[in-house]
Amino acid sequence: MKTQRELFEFVWATREHVSEVSGKPLLPRHDYRWHWQFAHILSKGTYPSFKLNPDNIMLMLPDEHEKQERYDLFNERKEALKRQYYEDKN
């Protein structure tokens, strides 16, 4: 993938349209907040090589995205991705 839009399209096409943290249905594509449902687990600035990695995306509702650090599942995936990131660096 070359762009964040392509990444989001791929994730949308290959995953269920429910929040990974609450199980609630996600907003439809035509909603202006649609793109806010794609939460980067590792920040794009600190981990640029993972910016377009589908494994670095969790689907969640926009209000959940705003408080993503509060979710255990999010933090578990973050630690696993950090390990993977640094293993790939070595």
HTML snippet that shows the backbone in 3Dmol.js (N, CA, C, O; Angstrom):
<script src="https://3Dmol.org/build/3Dmol-min.js"></script>
<div id="view" style="width:600px;height:400px;position:relative"></div>
<script>
const pdb = `
ATOM      1  N   MET A   1       0.825  -1.175   0.000  1.00  0.00           N
ATOM      2  CA  MET A   1       0.000   0.000   0.000  1.00  0.00           C
ATOM      3  C   MET A   1       0.874   1.245   0.000  1.00  0.00           C
ATOM      4  O   MET A   1       1.931   1.296   0.628  1.00  0.00           O
ATOM      5  N   LYS A   2       0.399   2.230  -0.717  1.00  0.00           N
ATOM      6  CA  LYS A   2       1.192   3.444  -0.857  1.00  0.00           C
ATOM      7  C   LYS A   2       0.615   4.628  -0.085  1.00  0.00           C
ATOM      8  O   LYS A   2       1.332   5.583   0.215  1.00  0.00           O
ATOM      9  N   THR A   3      -0.668   4.568   0.235  1.00  0.00           N
ATOM     10  CA  THR A   3      -1.293   5.697   0.927  1.00  0.00           C
ATOM     11  C   THR A   3      -2.129   5.198   2.104  1.00  0.00           C
ATOM     12  O   THR A   3      -2.507   4.029   2.175  1.00  0.00           O
ATOM     13  N   GLN A   4      -2.400   6.105   3.008  1.00  0.00           N
ATOM     14  CA  GLN A   4      -3.236   5.782   4.153  1.00  0.00           C
ATOM     15  C   GLN A   4      -4.653   5.438   3.688  1.00  0.00           C
ATOM     16  O   GLN A   4      -5.301   4.567   4.269  1.00  0.00           O
ATOM     17  N   ARG A   5      -5.126   6.102   2.670  1.00  0.00           N
ATOM     18  CA  ARG A   5      -6.455   5.801   2.127  1.00  0.00           C
ATOM     19  C   ARG A   5      -6.519   4.352   1.640  1.00  0.00           C
ATOM     20  O   ARG A   5      -7.487   3.645   1.916  1.00  0.00           O
ATOM     21  N   GLU A   6      -5.483   3.910   0.912  1.00  0.00           N
ATOM     22  CA  GLU A   6      -5.429   2.520   0.448  1.00  0.00           C
ATOM     23  C   GLU A   6      -5.432   1.563   1.632  1.00  0.00           C
ATOM     24  O   GLU A   6      -6.087   0.522   1.591  1.00  0.00           O
ATOM     25  N   LEU A   7      -4.705   1.910   2.679  1.00  0.00           N
ATOM     26  CA  LEU A   7      -4.673   1.094   3.890  1.00  0.00           C
ATOM     27  C   LEU A   7      -6.069   0.980   4.485  1.00  0.00           C
ATOM     28  O   LEU A   7      -6.520  -0.120   4.801  1.00  0.00           O
ATOM     29  N   PHE A   8      -6.749   2.098   4.640  1.00  0.00           N
ATOM     30  CA  PHE A   8      -8.089   2.092   5.222  1.00  0.00           C
ATOM     31  C   PHE A   8      -9.051   1.278   4.351  1.00  0.00           C
ATOM     32  O   PHE A   8      -9.866   0.520   4.876  1.00  0.00           O
ATOM     33  N   GLU A   9      -8.966   1.426   3.047  1.00  0.00           N
ATOM     34  CA  GLU A   9      -9.823   0.663   2.133  1.00  0.00           C
ATOM     35  C   GLU A   9      -9.572  -0.839   2.288  1.00  0.00           C
ATOM     36  O   GLU A   9     -10.514  -1.631   2.301  1.00  0.00           O
ATOM     37  N   PHE A  10      -8.311  -1.221   2.405  1.00  0.00           N
ATOM     38  CA  PHE A  10      -7.969  -2.637   2.575  1.00  0.00           C
ATOM     39  C   PHE A  10      -8.524  -3.179   3.886  1.00  0.00           C
ATOM     40  O   PHE A  10      -9.143  -4.242   3.912  1.00  0.00           O
ATOM     41  N   VAL A  11      -8.302  -2.450   4.965  1.00  0.00           N
ATOM     42  CA  VAL A  11      -8.789  -2.890   6.278  1.00  0.00           C
ATOM     43  C   VAL A  11     -10.306  -3.000   6.253  1.00  0.00           C
ATOM     44  O   VAL A  11     -10.860  -3.973   6.764  1.00  0.00           O
ATOM     45  N   TRP A  12     -10.987  -2.022   5.669  1.00  0.00           N
ATOM     46  CA  TRP A  12     -12.448  -2.026   5.605  1.00  0.00           C
ATOM     47  C   TRP A  12     -12.951  -3.243   4.814  1.00  0.00           C
ATOM     48  O   TRP A  12     -13.961  -3.849   5.170  1.00  0.00           O
ATOM     49  N   ALA A  13     -12.244  -3.584   3.755  1.00  0.00           N
ATOM     50  CA  ALA A  13     -12.669  -4.689   2.888  1.00  0.00           C
ATOM     51  C   ALA A  13     -12.394  -6.062   3.506  1.00  0.00           C
ATOM     52  O   ALA A  13     -13.033  -7.046   3.132  1.00  0.00           O
ATOM     53  N   THR A  14     -11.459  -6.135   4.440  1.00  0.00           N
ATOM     54  CA  THR A  14     -11.030  -7.440   4.945  1.00  0.00           C
ATOM     55  C   THR A  14     -11.435  -7.734   6.386  1.00  0.00           C
ATOM     56  O   THR A  14     -11.169  -8.825   6.890  1.00  0.00           O
ATOM     57  N   ARG A  15     -12.067  -6.786   7.046  1.00  0.00           N
ATOM     58  CA  ARG A  15     -12.470  -6.997   8.443  1.00  0.00           C
ATOM     59  C   ARG A  15     -13.959  -6.752   8.618  1.00  0.00           C
ATOM     60  O   ARG A  15     -14.603  -6.081   7.811  1.00  0.00           O
ATOM     61  N   GLU A  16     -14.485  -7.316   9.700  1.00  0.00           N
ATOM     62  CA  GLU A  16     -15.870  -7.038  10.058  1.00  0.00           C
ATOM     63  C   GLU A  16     -15.996  -5.567  10.433  1.00  0.00           C
ATOM     64  O   GLU A  16     -15.050  -4.960  10.936  1.00  0.00           O
ATOM     65  N   HIS A  17     -17.157  -5.007  10.187  1.00  0.00           N
ATOM     66  CA  HIS A  17     -17.384  -3.586  10.456  1.00  0.00           C
ATOM     67  C   HIS A  17     -17.958  -3.378  11.853  1.00  0.00           C
ATOM     68  O   HIS A  17     -19.037  -2.814  12.034  1.00  0.00           O
ATOM     69  N   VAL A  18     -17.189  -3.856  12.835  1.00  0.00           N
ATOM     70  CA  VAL A  18     -17.530  -3.675  14.242  1.00  0.00           C
ATOM     71  C   VAL A  18     -16.288  -3.194  14.983  1.00  0.00           C
ATOM     72  O   VAL A  18     -15.158  -3.475  14.582  1.00  0.00           O
ATOM     73  N   SER A  19     -16.518  -2.471  16.060  1.00  0.00           N
ATOM     74  CA  SER A  19     -15.417  -2.003  16.892  1.00  0.00           C
ATOM     75  C   SER A  19     -14.705  -3.198  17.510  1.00  0.00           C
ATOM     76  O   SER A  19     -15.344  -4.113  18.030  1.00  0.00           O
ATOM     77  N   GLU A  20     -13.401  -3.185  17.451  1.00  0.00           N
ATOM     78  CA  GLU A  20     -12.613  -4.262  18.043  1.00  0.00           C
ATOM     79  C   GLU A  20     -12.545  -4.160  19.561  1.00  0.00           C
ATOM     80  O   GLU A  20     -12.157  -5.122  20.224  1.00  0.00           O
ATOM     81  N   VAL A  21     -12.912  -3.023  20.119  1.00  0.00           N
ATOM     82  CA  VAL A  21     -12.874  -2.887  21.575  1.00  0.00           C
ATOM     83  C   VAL A  21     -14.242  -3.054  22.227  1.00  0.00           C
ATOM     84  O   VAL A  21     -14.324  -3.493  23.374  1.00  0.00           O
ATOM     85  N   SER A  22     -15.320  -2.711  21.517  1.00  0.00           N
ATOM     86  CA  SER A  22     -16.647  -2.803  22.131  1.00  0.00           C
ATOM     87  C   SER A  22     -17.589  -3.767  21.421  1.00  0.00           C
ATOM     88  O   SER A  22     -18.594  -4.184  21.997  1.00  0.00           O
ATOM     89  N   GLY A  23     -17.279  -4.121  20.187  1.00  0.00           N
ATOM     90  CA  GLY A  23     -18.157  -4.983  19.410  1.00  0.00           C
ATOM     91  C   GLY A  23     -19.343  -4.255  18.789  1.00  0.00           C
ATOM     92  O   GLY A  23     -20.182  -4.879  18.140  1.00  0.00           O
ATOM     93  N   LYS A  24     -19.420  -2.941  18.982  1.00  0.00           N
ATOM     94  CA  LYS A  24     -20.522  -2.155  18.416  1.00  0.00           C
ATOM     95  C   LYS A  24     -20.310  -1.959  16.914  1.00  0.00           C
ATOM     96  O   LYS A  24     -19.172  -1.931  16.444  1.00  0.00           O
ATOM     97  N   PRO A  25     -21.406  -1.824  16.161  1.00  0.00           N
ATOM     98  CA  PRO A  25     -21.275  -1.583  14.718  1.00  0.00           C
ATOM     99  C   PRO A  25     -20.560  -0.259  14.438  1.00  0.00           C
ATOM    100  O   PRO A  25     -20.750   0.731  15.144  1.00  0.00           O
ATOM    101  N   LEU A  26     -19.741  -0.269  13.397  1.00  0.00           N
ATOM    102  CA  LEU A  26     -19.036   0.943  12.994  1.00  0.00           C
ATOM    103  C   LEU A  26     -19.945   1.838  12.168  1.00  0.00           C
ATOM    104  O   LEU A  26     -20.996   1.414  11.687  1.00  0.00           O
ATOM    105  N   LEU A  27     -19.520   3.077  12.017  1.00  0.00           N
ATOM    106  CA  LEU A  27     -20.260   4.037  11.205  1.00  0.00           C
ATOM    107  C   LEU A  27     -20.140   3.657   9.730  1.00  0.00           C
ATOM    108  O   LEU A  27     -19.128   3.088   9.322  1.00  0.00           O
ATOM    109  N   PRO A  28     -21.161   3.965   8.923  1.00  0.00           N
ATOM    110  CA  PRO A  28     -21.094   3.640   7.495  1.00  0.00           C
ATOM    111  C   PRO A  28     -20.080   4.522   6.767  1.00  0.00           C
ATOM    112  O   PRO A  28     -19.666   5.570   7.263  1.00  0.00           O
ATOM    113  N   ARG A  29     -19.700   4.067   5.587  1.00  0.00           N
ATOM    114  CA  ARG A  29     -18.684   4.777   4.797  1.00  0.00           C
ATOM    115  C   ARG A  29     -19.035   6.229   4.523  1.00  0.00           C
ATOM    116  O   ARG A  29     -18.135   7.068   4.475  1.00  0.00           O
ATOM    117  N   HIS A  30     -20.284   6.555   4.344  1.00  0.00           N
ATOM    118  CA  HIS A  30     -20.653   7.926   3.982  1.00  0.00           C
ATOM    119  C   HIS A  30     -20.628   8.893   5.171  1.00  0.00           C
ATOM    120  O   HIS A  30     -20.809  10.096   4.983  1.00  0.00           O
ATOM    121  N   ASP A  31     -20.409   8.394   6.379  1.00  0.00           N
ATOM    122  CA  ASP A  31     -20.335   9.263   7.549  1.00  0.00           C
ATOM    123  C   ASP A  31     -19.034  10.075   7.503  1.00  0.00           C
ATOM    124  O   ASP A  31     -17.972   9.536   7.191  1.00  0.00           O
ATOM    125  N   TYR A  32     -19.121  11.348   7.811  1.00  0.00           N
ATOM    126  CA  TYR A  32     -17.939  12.215   7.750  1.00  0.00           C
ATOM    127  C   TYR A  32     -16.846  11.796   8.735  1.00  0.00           C
ATOM    128  O   TYR A  32     -15.696  12.206   8.577  1.00  0.00           O
ATOM    129  N   ARG A  33     -17.175  10.997   9.738  1.00  0.00           N
ATOM    130  CA  ARG A  33     -16.184  10.540  10.719  1.00  0.00           C
ATOM    131  C   ARG A  33     -15.645   9.141  10.406  1.00  0.00           C
ATOM    132  O   ARG A  33     -14.932   8.551  11.217  1.00  0.00           O
ATOM    133  N   TRP A  34     -15.988   8.618   9.234  1.00  0.00           N
ATOM    134  CA  TRP A  34     -15.593   7.258   8.853  1.00  0.00           C
ATOM    135  C   TRP A  34     -14.104   7.001   9.084  1.00  0.00           C
ATOM    136  O   TRP A  34     -13.743   5.982   9.672  1.00  0.00           O
ATOM    137  N   HIS A  35     -13.246   7.897   8.638  1.00  0.00           N
ATOM    138  CA  HIS A  35     -11.797   7.693   8.753  1.00  0.00           C
ATOM    139  C   HIS A  35     -11.311   7.679  10.207  1.00  0.00           C
ATOM    140  O   HIS A  35     -10.218   7.184  10.481  1.00  0.00           O
ATOM    141  N   TRP A  36     -12.103   8.212  11.139  1.00  0.00           N
ATOM    142  CA  TRP A  36     -11.725   8.222  12.559  1.00  0.00           C
ATOM    143  C   TRP A  36     -11.882   6.855  13.209  1.00  0.00           C
ATOM    144  O   TRP A  36     -11.562   6.684  14.385  1.00  0.00           O
ATOM    145  N   GLN A  37     -12.367   5.892  12.457  1.00  0.00           N
ATOM    146  CA  GLN A  37     -12.572   4.547  12.991  1.00  0.00           C
ATOM    147  C   GLN A  37     -11.326   3.682  12.821  1.00  0.00           C
ATOM    148  O   GLN A  37     -11.308   2.533  13.263  1.00  0.00           O
ATOM    149  N   PHE A  38     -10.295   4.215  12.192  1.00  0.00           N
ATOM    150  CA  PHE A  38      -9.056   3.501  11.940  1.00  0.00           C
ATOM    151  C   PHE A  38      -7.976   4.049  12.873  1.00  0.00           C
ATOM    152  O   PHE A  38      -7.354   5.070  12.580  1.00  0.00           O
ATOM    153  N   ALA A  39      -7.763   3.377  13.974  1.00  0.00           N
ATOM    154  CA  ALA A  39      -6.807   3.857  14.982  1.00  0.00           C
ATOM    155  C   ALA A  39      -5.444   3.222  14.760  1.00  0.00           C
ATOM    156  O   ALA A  39      -5.313   1.998  14.770  1.00  0.00           O
ATOM    157  N   HIS A  40      -4.433   4.056  14.559  1.00  0.00           N
ATOM    158  CA  HIS A  40      -3.057   3.550  14.509  1.00  0.00           C
ATOM    159  C   HIS A  40      -2.652   3.162  15.930  1.00  0.00           C
ATOM    160  O   HIS A  40      -2.792   3.954  16.862  1.00  0.00           O
ATOM    161  N   ILE A  41      -2.164   1.972  16.083  1.00  0.00           N
ATOM    162  CA  ILE A  41      -1.757   1.484  17.399  1.00  0.00           C
ATOM    163  C   ILE A  41      -0.408   2.102  17.770  1.00  0.00           C
ATOM    164  O   ILE A  41      -0.258   2.668  18.853  1.00  0.00           O
ATOM    165  N   LEU A  42       0.554   1.994  16.886  1.00  0.00           N
ATOM    166  CA  LEU A  42       1.832   2.687  17.056  1.00  0.00           C
ATOM    167  C   LEU A  42       1.748   3.990  16.278  1.00  0.00           C
ATOM    168  O   LEU A  42       1.277   3.999  15.141  1.00  0.00           O
ATOM    169  N   SER A  43       2.189   5.074  16.860  1.00  0.00           N
ATOM    170  CA  SER A  43       2.055   6.375  16.204  1.00  0.00           C
ATOM    171  C   SER A  43       2.816   6.420  14.882  1.00  0.00           C
ATOM    172  O   SER A  43       3.882   5.824  14.727  1.00  0.00           O
ATOM    173  N   LYS A  44       2.230   7.142  13.947  1.00  0.00           N
ATOM    174  CA  LYS A  44       2.812   7.242  12.606  1.00  0.00           C
ATOM    175  C   LYS A  44       4.137   7.993  12.626  1.00  0.00           C
ATOM    176  O   LYS A  44       5.032   7.697  11.834  1.00  0.00           O
ATOM    177  N   GLY A  45       4.265   8.959  13.523  1.00  0.00           N
ATOM    178  CA  GLY A  45       5.498   9.750  13.586  1.00  0.00           C
ATOM    179  C   GLY A  45       6.655   8.996  14.202  1.00  0.00           C
ATOM    180  O   GLY A  45       7.777   9.068  13.701  1.00  0.00           O
ATOM    181  N   THR A  46       6.405   8.278  15.272  1.00  0.00           N
ATOM    182  CA  THR A  46       7.460   7.558  15.977  1.00  0.00           C
ATOM    183  C   THR A  46       7.837   6.257  15.283  1.00  0.00           C
ATOM    184  O   THR A  46       8.988   5.825  15.350  1.00  0.00           O
ATOM    185  N   TYR A  47       6.869   5.630  14.617  1.00  0.00           N
ATOM    186  CA  TYR A  47       7.083   4.339  13.955  1.00  0.00           C
ATOM    187  C   TYR A  47       6.679   4.444  12.477  1.00  0.00           C
ATOM    188  O   TYR A  47       5.724   3.795  12.052  1.00  0.00           O
ATOM    189  N   PRO A  48       7.397   5.253  11.699  1.00  0.00           N
ATOM    190  CA  PRO A  48       6.969   5.521  10.318  1.00  0.00           C
ATOM    191  C   PRO A  48       6.899   4.287   9.421  1.00  0.00           C
ATOM    192  O   PRO A  48       6.092   4.253   8.492  1.00  0.00           O
ATOM    193  N   SER A  49       7.716   3.286   9.675  1.00  0.00           N
ATOM    194  CA  SER A  49       7.667   2.103   8.818  1.00  0.00           C
ATOM    195  C   SER A  49       6.416   1.263   9.058  1.00  0.00           C
ATOM    196  O   SER A  49       6.115   0.369   8.268  1.00  0.00           O
ATOM    197  N   PHE A  50       5.687   1.537  10.132  1.00  0.00           N
ATOM    198  CA  PHE A  50       4.444   0.811  10.430  1.00  0.00           C
ATOM    199  C   PHE A  50       3.200   1.639  10.074  1.00  0.00           C
ATOM    200  O   PHE A  50       2.073   1.204  10.313  1.00  0.00           O
ATOM    201  N   LYS A  51       3.404   2.814   9.511  1.00  0.00           N
ATOM    202  CA  LYS A  51       2.289   3.707   9.179  1.00  0.00           C
ATOM    203  C   LYS A  51       1.267   3.029   8.273  1.00  0.00           C
ATOM    204  O   LYS A  51       0.065   3.214   8.460  1.00  0.00           O
ATOM    205  N   LEU A  52       1.719   2.256   7.306  1.00  0.00           N
ATOM    206  CA  LEU A  52       0.824   1.620   6.343  1.00  0.00           C
ATOM    207  C   LEU A  52       0.705   0.115   6.564  1.00  0.00           C
ATOM    208  O   LEU A  52       0.329  -0.622   5.652  1.00  0.00           O
ATOM    209  N   ASN A  53       1.022  -0.334   7.756  1.00  0.00           N
ATOM    210  CA  ASN A  53       0.932  -1.751   8.111  1.00  0.00           C
ATOM    211  C   ASN A  53      -0.485  -2.040   8.626  1.00  0.00           C
ATOM    212  O   ASN A  53      -0.898  -1.462   9.632  1.00  0.00           O
ATOM    213  N   PRO A  54      -1.232  -2.919   7.959  1.00  0.00           N
ATOM    214  CA  PRO A  54      -2.598  -3.219   8.419  1.00  0.00           C
ATOM    215  C   PRO A  54      -2.659  -3.748   9.854  1.00  0.00           C
ATOM    216  O   PRO A  54      -3.661  -3.553  10.542  1.00  0.00           O
ATOM    217  N   ASP A  55      -1.602  -4.412  10.306  1.00  0.00           N
ATOM    218  CA  ASP A  55      -1.579  -4.911  11.679  1.00  0.00           C
ATOM    219  C   ASP A  55      -1.509  -3.783  12.697  1.00  0.00           C
ATOM    220  O   ASP A  55      -1.776  -3.993  13.880  1.00  0.00           O
ATOM    221  N   ASN A  56      -1.154  -2.593  12.243  1.00  0.00           N
ATOM    222  CA  ASN A  56      -1.044  -1.434  13.124  1.00  0.00           C
ATOM    223  C   ASN A  56      -2.358  -0.642  13.201  1.00  0.00           C
ATOM    224  O   ASN A  56      -2.384   0.468  13.733  1.00  0.00           O
ATOM    225  N   ILE A  57      -3.419  -1.198  12.682  1.00  0.00           N
ATOM    226  CA  ILE A  57      -4.725  -0.528  12.694  1.00  0.00           C
ATOM    227  C   ILE A  57      -5.714  -1.339  13.517  1.00  0.00           C
ATOM    228  O   ILE A  57      -5.823  -2.555  13.359  1.00  0.00           O
ATOM    229  N   MET A  58      -6.426  -0.658  14.389  1.00  0.00           N
ATOM    230  CA  MET A  58      -7.571  -1.247  15.094  1.00  0.00           C
ATOM    231  C   MET A  58      -8.801  -0.461  14.691  1.00  0.00           C
ATOM    232  O   MET A  58      -8.781   0.769  14.638  1.00  0.00           O
ATOM    233  N   LEU A  59      -9.874  -1.187  14.408  1.00  0.00           N
ATOM    234  CA  LEU A  59     -11.139  -0.539  14.104  1.00  0.00           C
ATOM    235  C   LEU A  59     -11.868  -0.239  15.409  1.00  0.00           C
ATOM    236  O   LEU A  59     -12.017  -1.110  16.266  1.00  0.00           O
ATOM    237  N   MET A  60     -12.317   1.001  15.545  1.00  0.00           N
ATOM    238  CA  MET A  60     -13.077   1.406  16.728  1.00  0.00           C
ATOM    239  C   MET A  60     -13.872   2.656  16.391  1.00  0.00           C
ATOM    240  O   MET A  60     -13.542   3.379  15.451  1.00  0.00           O
ATOM    241  N   LEU A  61     -14.897   2.900  17.146  1.00  0.00           N
ATOM    242  CA  LEU A  61     -15.724   4.083  16.941  1.00  0.00           C
ATOM    243  C   LEU A  61     -14.937   5.351  17.277  1.00  0.00           C
ATOM    244  O   LEU A  61     -14.001   5.307  18.076  1.00  0.00           O
ATOM    245  N   PRO A  62     -15.314   6.483  16.667  1.00  0.00           N
ATOM    246  CA  PRO A  62     -14.568   7.709  16.914  1.00  0.00           C
ATOM    247  C   PRO A  62     -14.419   8.077  18.394  1.00  0.00           C
ATOM    248  O   PRO A  62     -13.345   8.517  18.806  1.00  0.00           O
ATOM    249  N   ASP A  63     -15.464   7.907  19.198  1.00  0.00           N
ATOM    250  CA  ASP A  63     -15.338   8.251  20.619  1.00  0.00           C
ATOM    251  C   ASP A  63     -14.394   7.285  21.340  1.00  0.00           C
ATOM    252  O   ASP A  63     -13.752   7.664  22.319  1.00  0.00           O
ATOM    253  N   GLU A  64     -14.307   6.051  20.866  1.00  0.00           N
ATOM    254  CA  GLU A  64     -13.350   5.088  21.434  1.00  0.00           C
ATOM    255  C   GLU A  64     -11.929   5.435  21.009  1.00  0.00           C
ATOM    256  O   GLU A  64     -10.979   5.274  21.775  1.00  0.00           O
ATOM    257  N   HIS A  65     -11.801   5.912  19.776  1.00  0.00           N
ATOM    258  CA  HIS A  65     -10.492   6.308  19.248  1.00  0.00           C
ATOM    259  C   HIS A  65      -9.874   7.417  20.106  1.00  0.00           C
ATOM    260  O   HIS A  65      -8.665   7.434  20.339  1.00  0.00           O
ATOM    261  N   GLU A  66     -10.707   8.326  20.563  1.00  0.00           N
ATOM    262  CA  GLU A  66     -10.224   9.442  21.387  1.00  0.00           C
ATOM    263  C   GLU A  66      -9.632   8.979  22.713  1.00  0.00           C
ATOM    264  O   GLU A  66      -8.804   9.678  23.297  1.00  0.00           O
ATOM    265  N   LYS A  67     -10.046   7.813  23.192  1.00  0.00           N
ATOM    266  CA  LYS A  67      -9.537   7.304  24.472  1.00  0.00           C
ATOM    267  C   LYS A  67      -8.947   5.902  24.314  1.00  0.00           C
ATOM    268  O   LYS A  67      -9.064   5.063  25.208  1.00  0.00           O
ATOM    269  N   GLN A  68      -8.324   5.666  23.187  1.00  0.00           N
ATOM    270  CA  GLN A  68      -7.803   4.333  22.846  1.00  0.00           C
ATOM    271  C   GLN A  68      -6.830   3.776  23.882  1.00  0.00           C
ATOM    272  O   GLN A  68      -6.784   2.563  24.086  1.00  0.00           O
ATOM    273  N   GLU A  69      -6.077   4.611  24.521  1.00  0.00           N
ATOM    274  CA  GLU A  69      -5.087   4.153  25.500  1.00  0.00           C
ATOM    275  C   GLU A  69      -5.724   3.538  26.750  1.00  0.00           C
ATOM    276  O   GLU A  69      -5.032   2.903  27.545  1.00  0.00           O
ATOM    277  N   ARG A  70      -7.011   3.717  26.926  1.00  0.00           N
ATOM    278  CA  ARG A  70      -7.707   3.162  28.085  1.00  0.00           C
ATOM    279  C   ARG A  70      -8.083   1.693  27.919  1.00  0.00           C
ATOM    280  O   ARG A  70      -8.451   1.032  28.890  1.00  0.00           O
ATOM    281  N   TYR A  71      -7.992   1.187  26.707  1.00  0.00           N
ATOM    282  CA  TYR A  71      -8.435  -0.179  26.426  1.00  0.00           C
ATOM    283  C   TYR A  71      -7.290  -1.168  26.543  1.00  0.00           C
ATOM    284  O   TYR A  71      -6.236  -0.988  25.932  1.00  0.00           O
ATOM    285  N   ASP A  72      -7.501  -2.212  27.329  1.00  0.00           N
ATOM    286  CA  ASP A  72      -6.471  -3.239  27.519  1.00  0.00           C
ATOM    287  C   ASP A  72      -6.060  -3.879  26.199  1.00  0.00           C
ATOM    288  O   ASP A  72      -4.871  -4.086  25.957  1.00  0.00           O
ATOM    289  N   LEU A  73      -7.022  -4.194  25.349  1.00  0.00           N
ATOM    290  CA  LEU A  73      -6.713  -4.837  24.076  1.00  0.00           C
ATOM    291  C   LEU A  73      -5.799  -3.957  23.230  1.00  0.00           C
ATOM    292  O   LEU A  73      -4.851  -4.444  22.613  1.00  0.00           O
ATOM    293  N   PHE A  74      -6.090  -2.662  23.205  1.00  0.00           N
ATOM    294  CA  PHE A  74      -5.247  -1.722  22.462  1.00  0.00           C
ATOM    295  C   PHE A  74      -3.816  -1.755  22.997  1.00  0.00           C
ATOM    296  O   PHE A  74      -2.865  -1.842  22.220  1.00  0.00           O
ATOM    297  N   ASN A  75      -3.665  -1.687  24.302  1.00  0.00           N
ATOM    298  CA  ASN A  75      -2.331  -1.665  24.911  1.00  0.00           C
ATOM    299  C   ASN A  75      -1.592  -2.994  24.732  1.00  0.00           C
ATOM    300  O   ASN A  75      -0.371  -3.004  24.578  1.00  0.00           O
ATOM    301  N   GLU A  76      -2.311  -4.098  24.752  1.00  0.00           N
ATOM    302  CA  GLU A  76      -1.681  -5.402  24.501  1.00  0.00           C
ATOM    303  C   GLU A  76      -1.129  -5.461  23.085  1.00  0.00           C
ATOM    304  O   GLU A  76      -0.003  -5.907  22.866  1.00  0.00           O
ATOM    305  N   ARG A  77      -1.926  -5.011  22.131  1.00  0.00           N
ATOM    306  CA  ARG A  77      -1.456  -5.005  20.738  1.00  0.00           C
ATOM    307  C   ARG A  77      -0.303  -4.029  20.544  1.00  0.00           C
ATOM    308  O   ARG A  77       0.607  -4.277  19.752  1.00  0.00           O
ATOM    309  N   LYS A  78      -0.349  -2.933  21.263  1.00  0.00           N
ATOM    310  CA  LYS A  78       0.733  -1.943  21.167  1.00  0.00           C
ATOM    311  C   LYS A  78       2.058  -2.552  21.613  1.00  0.00           C
ATOM    312  O   LYS A  78       3.078  -2.377  20.947  1.00  0.00           O
ATOM    313  N   GLU A  79       2.046  -3.259  22.725  1.00  0.00           N
ATOM    314  CA  GLU A  79       3.279  -3.890  23.216  1.00  0.00           C
ATOM    315  C   GLU A  79       3.776  -4.956  22.245  1.00  0.00           C
ATOM    316  O   GLU A  79       4.979  -5.062  22.005  1.00  0.00           O
ATOM    317  N   ALA A  80       2.866  -5.740  21.689  1.00  0.00           N
ATOM    318  CA  ALA A  80       3.254  -6.778  20.725  1.00  0.00           C
ATOM    319  C   ALA A  80       3.844  -6.150  19.461  1.00  0.00           C
ATOM    320  O   ALA A  80       4.835  -6.647  18.927  1.00  0.00           O
ATOM    321  N   LEU A  81       3.244  -5.071  18.987  1.00  0.00           N
ATOM    322  CA  LEU A  81       3.770  -4.403  17.793  1.00  0.00           C
ATOM    323  C   LEU A  81       5.113  -3.742  18.057  1.00  0.00           C
ATOM    324  O   LEU A  81       5.976  -3.723  17.180  1.00  0.00           O
ATOM    325  N   LYS A  82       5.297  -3.206  19.241  1.00  0.00           N
ATOM    326  CA  LYS A  82       6.606  -2.624  19.586  1.00  0.00           C
ATOM    327  C   LYS A  82       7.689  -3.694  19.543  1.00  0.00           C
ATOM    328  O   LYS A  82       8.777  -3.471  19.011  1.00  0.00           O
ATOM    329  N   ARG A  83       7.379  -4.861  20.109  1.00  0.00           N
ATOM    330  CA  ARG A  83       8.360  -5.957  20.058  1.00  0.00           C
ATOM    331  C   ARG A  83       8.684  -6.317  18.613  1.00  0.00           C
ATOM    332  O   ARG A  83       9.847  -6.490  18.249  1.00  0.00           O
ATOM    333  N   GLN A  84       7.648  -6.428  17.801  1.00  0.00           N
ATOM    334  CA  GLN A  84       7.851  -6.758  16.393  1.00  0.00           C
ATOM    335  C   GLN A  84       8.668  -5.672  15.696  1.00  0.00           C
ATOM    336  O   GLN A  84       9.580  -5.980  14.928  1.00  0.00           O
ATOM    337  N   TYR A  85       8.353  -4.426  15.953  1.00  0.00           N
ATOM    338  CA  TYR A  85       9.051  -3.305  15.338  1.00  0.00           C
ATOM    339  C   TYR A  85      10.545  -3.361  15.642  1.00  0.00           C
ATOM    340  O   TYR A  85      11.373  -3.224  14.742  1.00  0.00           O
ATOM    341  N   TYR A  86      10.885  -3.563  16.922  1.00  0.00           N
ATOM    342  CA  TYR A  86      12.293  -3.554  17.307  1.00  0.00           C
ATOM    343  C   TYR A  86      13.016  -4.835  16.880  1.00  0.00           C
ATOM    344  O   TYR A  86      14.223  -4.806  16.639  1.00  0.00           O
ATOM    345  N   GLU A  87      12.305  -5.943  16.784  1.00  0.00           N
ATOM    346  CA  GLU A  87      12.910  -7.164  16.243  1.00  0.00           C
ATOM    347  C   GLU A  87      13.241  -6.976  14.778  1.00  0.00           C
ATOM    348  O   GLU A  87      14.296  -7.414  14.319  1.00  0.00           O
ATOM    349  N   ASP A  88      12.348  -6.327  14.032  1.00  0.00           N
ATOM    350  CA  ASP A  88      12.576  -6.067  12.615  1.00  0.00           C
ATOM    351  C   ASP A  88      13.754  -5.104  12.413  1.00  0.00           C
ATOM    352  O   ASP A  88      14.451  -5.172  11.400  1.00  0.00           O
ATOM    353  N   LYS A  89      13.967  -4.223  13.370  1.00  0.00           N
ATOM    354  CA  LYS A  89      15.066  -3.251  13.280  1.00  0.00           C
ATOM    355  C   LYS A  89      16.440  -3.921  13.472  1.00  0.00           C
ATOM    356  O   LYS A  89      17.452  -3.433  12.968  1.00  0.00           O
ATOM    357  N   ASN A  90      16.459  -5.028  14.197  1.00  0.00           N
ATOM    358  CA  ASN A  90      17.742  -5.681  14.505  1.00  0.00           C
ATOM    359  C   ASN A  90      18.105  -6.718  13.485  1.00  0.00           C
ATOM    360  O   ASN A  90      19.151  -7.357  13.598  1.00  0.00           O
TER     361      ASN A  90
END
`;
const viewer = $3Dmol.createViewer("view");
viewer.addModel(pdb, "pdb");
viewer.setStyle({}, {cartoon: {color: "spectrum"}});
viewer.zoomTo();
viewer.render();
</script>
